[in-house]
Amino acid sequence: MDLQQLSDRIAIRELTERYTMGVTCRDWDAVASCYHEHAHWHAPLAGMDFKGRDALVAGISASVEANPFQLQMQHALVIDSLTSDRATARSILHEVLKHTAEEPGMSVLGIYNDVITKPDGVWKFESRRFDIHLMDATGLTGQILV
């Protein structure tokens, strides 16, 4: 592996982490910075499908802002293919959330399947598909502190 490939792998990892942190911290400008203008984000089992950076940021932010607590944790990022300007990657996402402070909350586990491109010298998402593998609505005990 040469230094450019290593640099690209680090940039792709930071992109996925910046997105996860942006969603968790509700930093919608940071989330928008992760996507190309004509990006596509979809979660088929959740019935969510957004095309275009503005639409996907609006859709994701509306979904997250509806909850007083929502936290994402990304794990096991694997870059499956990498060229000088295109990559495919997969990562595990664990998300916990509460729709109201009083309800028990839920936990979601799934896999992101990503196409990441660098047409202008910066790695950004071209498409993301989130496939839910487990949704557990039995509850999260605990008090919301943020």
Backbone hydrogen bonds in HBPLUS format (Angstrom, degrees):
<---DONOR---> <-ACCEPTOR-->    atom                        ^
c    i                          cat <-CA-CA->   ^        H-A-AA   ^      H-
h    n   atom  resd res      DA  || num        DHA   H-A  angle D-A-AA Bond
n    s   type  num  typ     dist DA aas  dist angle  dist       angle   num
A0006-LEU N   A0002-ASP O   3.06 MM   4  6.35 160.0  2.10 152.1 158.3     1
A0007-SER N   A0003-LEU O   2.82 MM   4  5.98 159.1  1.87 147.9 153.8     2
A0008-ASP N   A0004-GLN O   2.84 MM   4  6.07 158.1  1.89 150.7 156.5     3
A0009-ARG N   A0005-GLN O   2.92 MM   4  6.13 158.7  1.97 148.7 154.3     4
A0010-ILE N   A0006-LEU O   3.03 MM   4  6.29 156.8  2.09 149.5 155.4     5
A0011-ALA N   A0007-SER O   2.96 MM   4  6.20 160.5  2.00 149.0 154.6     6
A0012-ILE N   A0008-ASP O   2.90 MM   4  6.12 156.5  1.96 151.8 157.8     7
A0013-ARG N   A0009-ARG O   3.03 MM   4  6.21 160.3  2.07 145.4 150.7     8
A0014-GLU N   A0010-ILE O   2.90 MM   4  6.14 163.3  1.93 153.2 157.9     9
A0015-LEU N   A0011-ALA O   2.92 MM   4  6.12 146.8  2.03 141.7 150.9    10
A0016-THR N   A0012-ILE O   3.12 MM   4  6.44 163.8  2.14 153.3 155.3    11
A0017-GLU N   A0013-ARG O   3.00 MM   4  6.24 157.0  2.05 150.9 158.0    12
A0018-ARG N   A0014-GLU O   2.78 MM   4  5.86 153.1  1.85 147.0 154.4    13
A0019-TYR N   A0015-LEU O   3.03 MM   4  6.29 155.9  2.09 150.3 156.1    14
A0020-THR N   A0016-THR O   3.14 MM   4  6.37 166.8  2.16 144.8 147.9    15
A0021-MET N   A0017-GLU O   2.91 MM   4  6.08 165.8  1.93 152.5 156.5    16
A0022-GLY N   A0018-ARG O   2.81 MM   4  5.87 151.7  1.89 141.6 150.5    17
A0023-VAL N   A0019-TYR O   2.92 MM   4  6.23 160.5  1.96 158.5 162.0    18
A0024-THR N   A0020-THR O   3.05 MM   4  6.23 170.7  2.06 149.9 152.8    19
A0025-CYS N   A0021-MET O   2.86 MM   4  5.95 159.2  1.90 150.8 156.4    20
A0026-ARG N   A0022-GLY O   2.84 MM   4  5.65 104.7  2.42 133.3 149.9    21
A0027-ASP N   A0022-GLY O   2.79 MM   5  4.72 156.3  1.84 142.7 146.9    22
A0026-ARG N   A0023-VAL O   3.12 MM   3  4.90 153.4  2.19  98.5 106.6    23
A0031-VAL N   A0027-ASP O   3.09 MM   4  6.48 154.7  2.16 146.9 154.6    24
A0032-ALA N   A0028-TRP O   2.94 MM   4  6.04 163.1  1.97 141.0 145.6    25
A0033-SER N   A0029-ASP O   3.00 MM   4  6.20 147.9  2.11 142.4 150.9    26
A0034-CYS N   A0031-VAL O   3.04 MM   3  5.46 159.1  2.08 113.3 120.0    27
A0035-TYR N   A0032-ALA O   3.18 MM   3  5.72 172.5  2.19 120.7 123.1    28
A0125-PHE N   A0034-CYS O   2.75 MM  91  6.08 169.5  1.76 161.5 158.6    29
A0036-HIS N   A0125-PHE O   3.13 MM  89  6.13 164.6  2.15 159.9 155.4    30
A0039-ALA N   A0036-HIS O   3.16 MM   3  5.18 153.4  2.23 121.0 117.0    31
A0053-ARG N   A0037-GLU O   2.84 MM  16  4.94 167.0  1.85 131.6 134.7    32
A0052-GLY N   A0039-ALA O   2.64 MM  13  4.96 170.4  1.65 171.1 169.5    33
A0040-HIS N   A0126-GLU O   3.01 MM  86  6.41 146.0  2.13 135.4 145.2    34
A0128-ARG N   A0040-HIS O   2.87 MM  88  6.39 145.4  1.99 151.4 162.5    35
A0041-TRP N   A0050-PHE O   2.91 MM   9  5.27 166.8  1.93 158.2 162.6    36
A0050-PHE N   A0041-TRP O   2.77 MM   9  5.27 176.0  1.78 169.1 170.1    37
A0042-HIS N   A0128-ARG O   2.93 MM  86  6.41 154.2  2.00 154.2 162.7    38
A0130-PHE N   A0042-HIS O   2.82 MM  88  6.29 157.8  1.86 151.4 159.0    39
A0043-ALA N   A0048-MET O   2.85 MM   5  5.16 163.1  1.88 143.9 147.9    40
A0046-ALA N   A0043-ALA O   2.98 MM   3  5.41 139.0  2.15 113.4 125.5    41
A0048-MET N   A0043-ALA O   3.25 MM   5  5.16 169.9  2.26 136.6 135.1    42
A0047-GLY N   A0044-PRO O   3.08 MM   3  5.09 154.2  2.15 101.2 109.2    43
A0056-LEU N   A0052-GLY O   2.91 MM   4  6.12 161.8  1.94 161.7 167.7    44
A0057-VAL N   A0053-ARG O   2.96 MM   4  6.07 162.3  2.00 153.8 158.2    45
A0058-ALA N   A0054-ASP O   3.00 MM   4  6.10 159.3  2.05 143.8 150.1    46
A0059-GLY N   A0055-ALA O   2.87 MM   4  6.00 158.5  1.91 146.0 152.2    47
A0060-ILE N   A0056-LEU O   2.88 MM   4  5.93 168.1  1.89 149.3 152.8    48
A0061-SER N   A0057-VAL O   2.89 MM   4  5.82 161.6  1.93 144.3 150.6    49
A0062-ALA N   A0058-ALA O   3.00 MM   4  6.03 155.5  2.06 141.0 147.7    50
A0063-SER N   A0059-GLY O   3.12 MM   4  6.28 156.6  2.18 142.7 148.8    51
A0064-VAL N   A0060-ILE O   2.96 MM   4  6.20 163.3  1.98 155.5 159.7    52
A0065-GLU N   A0061-SER O   2.75 MM   4  5.73 167.7  1.77 153.7 158.2    53
A0067-ASN N   A0064-VAL O   2.94 MM   3  5.67 167.1  1.96 124.8 128.6    54
A0098-LYS N   A0069-PHE O   2.93 MM  29  5.36 153.3  2.00 149.7 149.2    55
A0071-LEU N   A0096-VAL O   2.88 MM  25  5.45 160.9  1.92 161.4 167.2    56
A0096-VAL N   A0071-LEU O   2.97 MM  25  5.45 159.9  2.01 155.8 161.6    57
A0073-MET N   A0094-HIS O   2.77 MM  21  5.14 142.5  1.90 149.1 161.1    58
A0094-HIS N   A0073-MET O   2.87 MM  21  5.14 164.0  1.89 151.7 157.2    59
A0075-HIS N   A0092-ILE O   2.79 MM  17  4.99 157.6  1.84 149.9 151.9    60
A0092-ILE N   A0075-HIS O   2.85 MM  17  4.99 155.3  1.91 154.0 155.2    61
A0078-VAL N   A0090-ARG O   2.78 MM  12  5.32 163.9  1.81 163.9 168.8    62
A0090-ARG N   A0078-VAL O   2.86 MM  12  5.32 154.3  1.93 149.9 158.6    63
A0080-ASP N   A0088-THR O   2.80 MM   8  5.51 131.6  2.04 133.1 147.5    64
A0081-SER N   A0088-THR O   3.39 MM   7  5.27 161.9  2.43 133.8 134.9    65
A0088-THR N   A0081-SER O   3.09 MM   7  5.27 151.2  2.17 131.7 136.4    66
A0083-THR N   A0086-ARG O   2.79 MM   3  5.27 156.6  1.85 159.2 166.2    67
A0118-LYS N   A0085-ASP O   2.99 MM  33  4.66 149.8  2.08 129.5 126.7    68
A0087-ALA N   A0116-ILE O   2.74 MM  29  5.12 146.2  1.86 156.3 163.6    69
A0116-ILE N   A0087-ALA O   2.86 MM  29  5.12 170.7  1.87 149.6 152.7    70
A0089-ALA N   A0114-ASP O   3.08 MM  25  5.13 155.2  2.15 132.0 137.7    71
A0114-ASP N   A0089-ALA O   2.81 MM  25  5.13 178.9  1.81 160.9 161.1    72
A0091-SER N   A0112-TYR O   3.12 MM  21  5.28 146.9  2.23 136.8 144.2    73
A0112-TYR N   A0091-SER O   2.80 MM  21  5.28 160.3  1.83 159.4 164.2    74
A0093-LEU N   A0110-GLY O   2.83 MM  17  5.38 166.5  1.85 148.4 150.6    75
A0110-GLY N   A0093-LEU O   3.00 MM  17  5.38 152.0  2.08 151.9 158.9    76
A0095-GLU N   A0108-VAL O   2.82 MM  13  5.08 166.5  1.84 153.4 157.9    77
A0108-VAL N   A0095-GLU O   2.74 MM  13  5.08 159.7  1.78 155.9 161.5    78
A0097-LEU N   A0106-MET O   3.01 MM   9  5.56 159.4  2.05 154.3 158.1    79
A0106-MET N   A0097-LEU O   2.82 MM   9  5.56 154.2  1.89 159.2 165.5    80
A0140-LEU N   A0104-PRO O   2.26 MM  36  5.20 171.7  1.26 149.9 149.1    81
A0107-SER N   A0136-ASP O   2.88 MM  29  5.14 154.7  1.94 142.1 150.6    82
A0136-ASP N   A0107-SER O   2.79 MM  29  5.14 174.1  1.80 163.7 165.5    83
A0109-LEU N   A0134-LEU O   2.86 MM  25  5.12 163.6  1.88 152.9 156.1    84
A0133-HIS N   A0109-LEU O   2.78 MM  24  5.68 164.7  1.80 145.7 150.0    85
A0134-LEU N   A0109-LEU O   3.05 MM  25  5.12 155.6  2.11 148.0 146.3    86
A0111-ILE N   A0131-ASP O   2.95 MM  20  5.31 153.3  2.02 143.3 147.6    87
A0131-ASP N   A0111-ILE O   2.91 MM  20  5.31 172.8  1.92 152.5 151.5    88
A0113-ASN N   A0129-ARG O   2.84 MM  16  5.15 151.8  1.92 144.1 153.7    89
A0129-ARG N   A0113-ASN O   2.94 MM  16  5.15 148.3  2.04 137.8 148.0    90
A0115-VAL N   A0127-SER O   2.92 MM  12  5.17 160.1  1.96 148.6 149.3    91
A0126-GLU N   A0115-VAL O   2.79 MM  11  5.48 169.3  1.81 153.0 154.8    92
A0127-SER N   A0115-VAL O   3.16 MM  12  5.17 160.5  2.20 140.4 141.2    93
A0117-THR N   A0124-LYS O   2.93 MM   7  5.72 148.6  2.03 170.4 168.5    94
A0124-LYS N   A0117-THR O   2.97 MM   7  5.72 156.1  2.03 156.5 162.7    95
